[in-house]
Structures are given as C-alpha cells and as structure tokens.
Amino acid sequence: MMTILAGCQTAAQPRAQEQAFPARAWLAACDGKDGWDDAGPPFHVFGNTYYVGTCGISAILVTGEAGHILIDGGTQAGGPLIAANVERLGFAMADVDILLFSHEHFDHVGGLAFLQRASGASVLASPAAAAVLASGTAAPEDPQAATLAPFAPIETGRTLRDGEIVRLGGLEITAHATPGHSPGAMSWTWRSCEGTQCRQIAYLDSLSAVSADTYRFTDHPALVAQFRASLDKAAALPCDIVLTPHPSASGMRDRIAAGDLAAGIDCQAYAAAAAGRLDARLAQEAAR
C-alpha cells in the first residue's frame, strides 16, 4: 500500500467530549427531518470520529493532534452547515488539512469548494472522480449523469489508488475504490480508539443501483461487473461501526435510538442488501 503524507497545523486541538455532543441530540433535532440541507447538531461517534453532517447527508470528521480529515462536503448549501458543526465541536476549520469524499455527486461534493476555501485543505480523489471535480459536471458514463446538477469546480491534489493509506500525523485512513453508484466512488476505513478500546469504522459508499430513467444497467456489463466487485470488497472490509453518505441507508436513526451505533448492521449485511437491490434492478430490466 502507498502512503500519502500531508502538511498540517501545529496548534493544539480541543477535545470534544461524548457527553457534550451525544448522538441523541442529533436524533431529536432531526426528528421528522431528512432533507439534505436540514441542519442538525454534530455528535460524537467514537474515539476521534464525529458526525458533522446534516439530517439527510453525512459528513465525518476524524481528528488528530497534527490536524484533521473531513469526509464528504454535502451540497453547496450544506458546506457552511458542515463547517459550522466542525467549529461547534471546538475544532477549527483551519486545522482540517485533508478533504475526502464518497462519490462525485453534487449532494456529497457540492460543498467541497466552500470547505476547501474555509480550510485551505487538499482534496484527494480517485482518478475517475478527479476529472469530474475539476469540471463540476458528472461523467457521461455515470448512471445518473442525466439527472445530476452541476457544482462548483474543485481543485484536487493527489489522486488515490485503491488500497492507499492517507496519513496525517498519527491518522491513517484507507481508501477503497468501490465504483458502481458512480465511476469514482470510494469507501473508507480507519481505526478509532477510546483509551484501550478500539473499533474499526467503515464509511461505505452508497452502492445503490439508481440511475436516470433511460439508463439500463444491463446495457453496461463492465459497469455491472465493477459494481459486483465493489459489493464483494465492501462485504469483506473490517468494520465495527458502519457509516454511510445518507444516514438512512444504514439505519443510523434506529441505531442511535437503540443506543448503540455498532449494532444493527455490519459491512457484510450492508453489501448484501445493496447486492439484492442490484439483482432486483437487473431482473426488472430483463423483464421489460
């Protein structure tokens, strides 16, 4: 595996406490709300990992003494909400040194240009996503291309290979190429600890077989093969806590209500459900 090294801020970081930012506060604030731009408070996930997204779109902050990594930027309107949540936790946007994302659709990268300006961070992307970010326009081969809104172009730094480890000080986050929902989709895994207790956290891409009305997955066997390989890869990833770009996709509300984000779903179950939806979509197309 290759390693990417990034520069960082040297200022000491405040440490937010779990009791000060409980997940149930997000659950209460987002009760009856699932909009992409519905503001919700940040909350502590585990160890150095925090949810800083909205009620309907995730953004994940992984903090370190040498700087922080932020995954996903929400919509254009969501970017400032994410930045506000980072600051609300007591962390500084200026100390976010790396911006990552799940897939190159406007609801997850639309706010990255704002967040990059606010932080000065480097945006790291898969090769397939880098060109999309630079143009602000979906790739023609994206199943949803005909329905996706443009977004502000984003300047990217290094491109990532499958399996690369992104390092920032003591932080290590592994990139996993999981194309299917989009050509440049990535999933991410890292280890987060509280004292001597550590958990593997997986931020799994959407992996949903949705498209524009005129698109047929059966007409694109190479993409379907990629999709299935991504599902197999996701199922095999180490994960104690599953997070996803849309909180609802992994039943986050129910897990918070049950009092255990580590319960209710794992990587294998998430991938199996996505594989079932892909099979159903292919069967539906074959029946037409």
N, C-alpha and C positions, 0 to 999 in steps of 0.2 A: 504494500500500500504506500502511496505517496503522501507526503505531508505538506500542507500549506501553512506558512508562517505569516502572521500579520502583526503590524505595529499596534501599539495600544497606549492608552492613557495611563499615567502613573499615579493619579490621585487615588487616595484611599476611598473604598466604596462602603456606603452604609449597608447594613444588613437588615433587610425586612424580616419580620417575624411572622410565623404562620398564624398565630392568634390575631395579629393585627390585620391580616388580609385573608380571611377564611373564604373557601370556595362557596360556602352557603350565602355569603353576601352577594356574590355574582348571581347565584340561583334566584335569590329574592328580587334583585334589581331587574333581572331578565325574565321574570315571570310573565308569560303571555307575550313576550317579545322574541323574535327570531330574525329580525331584519339585519341585513349586512352592516348597516350603519347605526343600529340601535346601540347606544353607549352602555357599557356595563363596567363595573369596577374590576381592577386587576385582582388576581388571587394567587396564593402560593400553591404550587403543585406538589413539589417535593424537593428537598435539598436546595440547590441553587437554581431551580427551574420555576418560572412564573408564567401564568396566563395573563397576557396584556391585550387581548383582542376585544372584539365587540360581542354582542349577544349572539350574532349569527356567523361571524367569521373569526377564526382563531389567529392569534399571533403569540409566539412563545419567546420569552426572554430567558437566556441561560447566562448567568452572571459569574464573573470571576474577579480575582484580585487585580489582574492585569488588564481587564476590560471585559466587554460583554458581547454576546452574539444574539441577534434577533432574527427569528424565522417568521417570514411572511409579513406583508405590509398592508393587507386589506385593500379596500377600494380607495379611490382618490380622496373621498370624504373621510374614510376610515383612518388614513395615515395620521392626521393630527390627534385622533382619539387614542391611537396606539401610543404615540409619543407622550400624551398626557398621562396615560396609565403607567408608562415607564417612570416618569417623574413622580407620579403619585406614590409609587413604591419607595421612593427615596433615592433612586438611581438617576444618573444624568445621561441624557441622550448623547452628550459629547464623549461619553465613555463607551458607547456602542461602536465597536470597531469593524464588525462584520455583519452584513445583511445577507441572509439566505432566504429561500422561498420554496414552496411545494411545487407549484406549477404556474406556467406563464399565462394565466388568465387575469383579466382586469380586476376581478374581485379579490385576488390574492397579491397582485403586484402593482395595482393601481396607486397605492400609497407609497411605493418604494422611493420614487423620485423625491417626495417630500421628506421622507425619513432619511434619505441619503444627504439631503441638504442640511437637515437638522443635526446630523451626527458627524458628517464627513466620513462615514464608513465606506468600506469597499463592498460592492455587491459581487458575490461569487455565484456562477451559474453553470449549468450543464451546457455543452456545446450547442445542442439543439435549441435551448432556451435563450442563449446569449443574443442570437440574431433577432429574435422576437423582441427582447427587451430593448435592443438598440433602435428598433423601428417603431415600437409601440403598437404593432399590428400583428395579429395572430398569424401563424404559419398556415399556408394553404392546405397542408396535409392534416391539420388539426381537425378532428371530427366535429368540433363546434365552431369552426372558423367563420361560417356564415352568420353566426348569431352573436359573436363576441364584439363588444365595444372596444375601441382603441383606448390607449392610456398614454400618459406622458413617457417619452423615451427615457431609458435609464442607462447610465454609463456603467459598464461592468468591468470588473478587474479580471482576475484569473478565471479560466474555465476549469471545471471539475471533472475528473474521471470517476467512473463507478468504483466505489470502494476507497476513495481518497479520504484521509482524515484531515479535517480542518482543525488546526491548533491555534489557540490564542492563550499565551501563558500556560496555565495548567488545564485549560479546557480542551477537550477532544470530542469532536462531533463527526461521525462517519456518514459520508454521502452514499446513497444507494440509488442508482438510476432505476426508476420504475415507470417507464413510458407506457402509455395506454390512454389514460384520460386526456393527456396532452403529450406531444412528442418529447418535450424536455422535462417531464415530471421527475421529481426527486423525493425520496423519503430519507429520514434522518434518524440516527440512533446515538445515544450517549448514556453515560453512567452518572448518576446523581446521588450524592451521599448526604446523610444527616448523622454526624458522629461516625459510629461504626456501621450503621445501617445504610446499605446502598441498593439502588434499584436501577434497572435498565429502562430507559424511557425511549419509546419509538414514536416519532411523528410521521405517520403513514399518509401518503398522498391519497387523494380522493378515490382513485381506482374504480370509478364508476363509468359504465358504458353508456354515456349520454352523448347526443350529437344534434346537429342541425337536422331538420325534418327530411331533407333529401339525401342524407348520408346513410350508406349501408355498410356496416362493418364487414359483411360477407364479401363485399367487393374489394376488400383490402386484407388479404390473408396474411401478409407480412406484419401488418399492424396487430392483427389478432394474435399472431404468434408472439410478438413482443409483449402484448397485454398478458398473455398466459404466463410467460416467463416472469413478468413483474409480479404477478399474483403468487407464483411459487416462491419468488425471492422474499416477498413480504411475509409470507407464512412462516418462513424459516428464520426471520430476524429475532434477536433476543429482545424480549420486552416484558417488563412487569407492569408498566403503565402505558396505555395506548392513547395518543392524542391525534387529532385529525384536523384538516383545514376547515371543515364545517363541524362544529361541536356535535351537532345532531347525528352525524354519520357514525359516530362511535358511542352514542347514547350517553354523552357526558352529563346531561341533566340528571338522568336516572342514577348514575354512579355517584354524583355529588349528593343527591337526596339520600342514597343508601349509606353515605358516609365513608366511601372507600373508592377512590379513583382507580385503584389497582384491580378492582373486582368487576365482573360482568362481561369483560371482553378481553381477548388477547390477540396477538398478531395473526395466529392461525385462524381464529374464528372470524376476524375482520376480513381476511383474504378469502376465506371460504364463502362468506356472504357475497362479496364482490364477484367471485367466480360464478356463483349461482345467477347473479343478475346478468352477467355477460352471456352465460349459456341461454338464459331466457330471451335476451335480445336477439341472439343468433337464430334461435328457434322461431321467434316471431318473424324475422326477416325471411327465413326459409319457407314459412307458411304463406307468404304473400303471393 
